[in-house]
Amino acid sequence: MSVYSLGNDLYSGRKAVPVISKRRIWFGVAIVAIIVSFAALFGKGLNLGIDFTGGSQFTVSHAQTVEQNKASEIIAQHTGEVARVAQVGDSSLRIQVSTGEEGQALTNADTEKIRGELAEAYGTSVNNVTSTFIGPVWGQGISMKALQGFVVFIVLVLIGLSIYMRSWRNALGAVLALFHDLIVTVGLYCLFGFEFTPSTVIGLLTILGYSLYDTVVVFDKLRENTENVLKQDRYTFGEATNRAVNQTLIRSINTSITSLLPVASILFIGVLFLGAGTLRDLALVLFVGLLLSAYSSIFLAAPLAVELTNLDPRIKEHNQKVAKAREKRAEQIEARRAAGEDITEDALSVAGPSRPGRHRGQKAQPRRKNRRK
């Protein structure tokens, strides 16, 4: 079966992924992931980069060799710390040594000794070995500004989606899915020991925008399908939402794939061949975040919206109304069968969830009439 046929079947209702009816499973997976993430955050902690902890950075240019062990040994002899060594380009190295919370900054004498030994070890001039001291205040300042931006973003999202969706419950479901993406992404950084840098913070904020975009695509169809849900008794709000998720499922997957491809190229090609550390930090958090947001926009945002909306007394009353209508219709069908009447599948479907017509794409567009000359 082609992707086009699958998407057409999902849109028309001939096939359906039970996202909403299985929401307890998705909630359980999300809760476990969040608990593990918090355990890793408070247990193992973040592997903070030099911008947050403070320290010294050495850059070796025009090196005859790019063997990283030499730099690690030199730093360990003078500081006792484990250096972070990264190759930059074909003949350059970046060496970072963190002073940590209790460590001391390198003195000028220590810095000059390390520069000389690095120059000798890599067969280059001392002038090609530069040193820079990085204080932790800069990284902390970036984090505070990012936190302020995050709070403003969440408030605006709640207000904007509440107005657009005409329901604060749907907006809250979308925001909770955003929190899931951020928490689990940070948890994965803790579990695997990925370095947490200001570029990572910027990437986390970028994830918010993408995750929200993917969620709005689903919620736009949700709003369309549930606009008059209370005026009928064939299907519930949850069933209409599940149809909206299925109708946008292929689009969400395609969007995620096309977004992941360039990020993956930056992460795997740019880092491996170009040795760009800043690109690595940004691409890594984007890659992880895009995967999580693709999952949450489908399996968390809409199910959370349904769970919150079902608390509305009007929706509760409507769900009971639908259940009674189906029971009554089922009794009528059984009575007609008992009378020997032949009941078709179409008659049975009247008592069940609504089934939209076949999505015909361009075939549904009006045809132009040929103009007479």
N, C-alpha and C positions, 0 to 999 in steps of 0.2 A: 504494500500500500504506500502511495506517495504521500509526502507531507501535505500537498494540496488537498488530497482526498481526506486525510485525517483532519485537517483544519476545517474542511467543509462539513464533515460529519460532526465534529465538536460544536461548530457554530449552529448547525441545524437541529442538534439535539438527538441525532441518531446514535451517537456515542457520547459518553460523559465520564469524566474523571470525578469520583465522589470526594471532592475536596472538602465541602462543608460538612457532609455527614460523618467524615472521618476526622473532624477537627480536634477531637480529644487526643488523637495520636500526634498531630502536629504540635499541639500545645505541650504534650508531654516531652517531645523531642526538644522543643525550645526551652522548656524549664530545666531539663537536664543540662543542656548546653550552657545556659546562664549560670547554673549552680557551679558547674565545672570551671567556667570562666572566672567567677568570683573567687573560687577556691585557689585557682592558679594566680590570680592577681594578689590576693592577700597572703598566699603561701610562698610562691616562688618570686612573685614581683616582676616588674618590668625591667628589661635590660636597657636602662637609660643610656642614651648616647652622650658624647662628650659635651654637647650643647646644654644638657641638663645637669650634669655632674661637675663640669668644669675640668680643665686639663690642658695638655699641650698637644699640638699637632705639628708634625714634621713632614715636609714634602721633599722628596728626592727626585730631581729631574736629570735626564740624560744618563740614566744608570746603565752600566755595562751588563748587569744581570738584574732580574726581577725576583730573585729567590727571597721569599718572605721570612724564612726562618732566621736569617741574619739580623734583620731589624728587630725581631722579637727577642733574640738573645741579647742584643745591645741594650734594649729598653729594660729587660729584666735585670741585668747586671746593675744598672744605675738606680732603678726605682723599685724593683721587686714586684712591679705590676705586670699584668698581661696586656700587651699592646694589641690594638686592632690594626692590622696591616691590610691594605687593599691596593691592588694594582690599578693604576690610572693610565690608560693608553698603552703604548708599546714599551716605553722606557721610563716610566715614572711610578713612584710609590707614594702612598699616603699612610703615615703612621700616626696613630692617635693613642695617647696614654691618659687615662682618667685619673684625677687625683682623688675622686670619691668624696664622700661627706667628711671623712676623718683624715684624708690624705693632705699632703702639703704640696704646694706648687713647686715646680722645678726652679732652682736658683739659676742665675745667669751663667755661673761656672758650669753647672751640670748641663745646661742647655748647649753651651759651646763644646763641651766634651762629647756629647751625643752627636752633635752635628759633624764633628771631626771624624768620629768613628764610623758614622753612616757614610760619609764621603769616601773614606778609605775602603769600607766593605763593598761599596757598589761602584768603585772605580771612577769616581767623578770629582769635580771640584767642590770645595766647601761652599763656594758661592751658589752652587746648584742645590744646596740643602737649606731650605728655609724653615723657620720655626715660628709658631704663633700660639699665644696663650688665649684660651677661650674660657670666659667666665660663665658660671651657671645662670647668671641673672638674665642673659639674653633668651635662653631657652624657656625659663620660667615666665618671662614676659610674653613670649609667643603663646604659651599655654593659656595664660590668663585671657589674652585677647581672643583666642580660639574658644574658650569657655563662654566668654561674653557673646561672641557671635553665635554659638550653639544655642544659648538661651533665647536670644532674639529670634533665631531661625525657628525654634520650636513654637514660640508664641505666635509668630506670623503664620506658620503652617496650621496651627489649631484654628486661628481666626479665619484664614482663607478657605480651608477645606470645610469648615462649619458653614460658611456662607454658600460655597459652591455646592456642597452636598445637601444643604438644608438639614443637617443633622450633626450635632457635636459628637455623637457616638461613633459615627464613621470616621470622623477626624481623629478621635482618640485612638481608634484601632490602627490608623496609619502611623500615628506617632509612636505607639507601643512597638510596632514593627521596626521603626527607626532605632529605638532604644535597643532592641534585640540585635540589630546589625552591628551597632557600635560596641556593645558589651562583648559579644562573641568574638568580634575582630580583635579587640584588646586582649581577650582571654587566649586566643590563639597565639598572639605575640608573646604572652607570658609562657605558655606551654612549650613553644618551640624555641624560645630565647632569641627571637628576632630583635634586632636593635631598634629602639624607639627613639626617633629623632624628630626635629621640627617638621621635616618633610612628611613624616608619618601623621602628625597632627593635621597638616594641610590635606593629606589624603583622606583622613577620617571625615573632614568637613565636605570634601568632594563626594564621598559616598552618600552623604545625606541627600544631596541634590539628585543623584542618580536613583537612589532607592525611592525617593518621593515621586520622581517622574514615572517610574515603572508602576508604582502603586496607583497613581492618578489615572493611568491608562485603564487599569482594571476597574477603578471606582467610577470612572466616567460611564462605562457600560453598566455597572451596578446601578447607578442613578437612573439610567434610561430604563432598565428592566424593572425597577421597583417604584417607578414614579406613581403608578396607579395600582399598587399592589393591594391596597385596602379596599378597592372597589370591586374586587372579584373574589371568588371562593374556590378557585381551581388549584392554586399553588401558594406556598408560604413565602415569606421573605427570604428564608434560607435557601429554598429551591431556586428562586429567582436570582439570588446571588451566586449560587453554584453554576447556573447557566451563564452568568456574566463572566465568571472565571474561566469557564471552558471556551467561551467565545473569544477571549483574549489570550488564551494559553499559548497558542503557536506564535502570536505576535510578541508576547513577552519573552519566549525562548529565543526567537530570532533577534530581538533587540539585545538580549544578554550576550548572545554569541558574537554579534557584530561589535559590541562594546569590549568584550574580553580579548578579541583578536589583536587589536593594536596595543592594548596593555600588556598582553603576553609577549608580543614582539619586543616591546621596550624592556620587559623584565628578563627574558631569556636571551635575546640577541644583543641588545644594548649593553647589558651588564657583562655577559660572558666575553664579548669581543671588544667592547669599548672600555669596560671597567669603570663605568660611571656610577659612583656610589650614591649620589643624590637621586639619580633616576631609579636606582634599585630601591631605595627607601620608599619613594613615591609610588612606583609601579607595584611593589609588593603589597602595600596596604590597599591599593585600588583593586588588584586582582582578587585578594581575599574578600574585600568588601562587595565587589560586584557579584561574586558567587553567592554570598549570603543574601544580598538584596534581591537577587533573582528568586531565591527560595522564599524569602519572607513576603515579597509582594504577592505571591500566589498562595502560599500555604499558611500565612499568618495574618496579613493585613485584613483580607476579606473575612476569614473565619472569626477574627477578633471583632470585626464590625457586626457580624451576625450575632455573636454571643452577647455583645453589649446592647444591640437593638432588640433582641428577644426579651430584655428586661423592661421594655416599654409596655405599659398595660394595653395599649392599642394593638401592638403586635401579638401579645399573648392572646388577646381576645380573637384576633384574626386567625391565628394558628388553630385555635379551638373551632372556629367557624369552618375552616377548611377541612378539619378532621371530621366534623359532623356531616358536612356536605358529601365527603367521600363515603362515609358509612351509609348515608341515605342512598347515594347512587349505587353503591354495591348491593344494597338490599333490592333495589329496583331491578338491577341486572339479573340477580338470582331469581327473582320472581318471573321475569320474562323468559329466562332459561327454563324454569320449571314448566312454563306454559308451552314449551316447545319452540320458542322463537330463536332464530339464529342471530347471535350477538357477535358483531364484527369487532376487530381489534380497535377500530376508531371509536366505537361506542365505549369500550373499556377505558380508553385514554381520557375520556371526558372527566372521569373521577380522579385522574392522576395529575401529575405536574404538567404544565403547559409545554407544548412542543412547537417551537417556532418553525416557520416554513424554511424550505431549502434556500441556503444562501447561494445566489446565482452569480454574484459578482457583477461583471460588466454586462452580462445578459439581462440584468434587471433594469438597465438604463434605457430610457426611451429612445426609440429610433428616429432618426431624422427623415423627414419626407423629402423626396427628390423634388427640387424646384423646377418648374417648367421654364424653359428659356423662351 
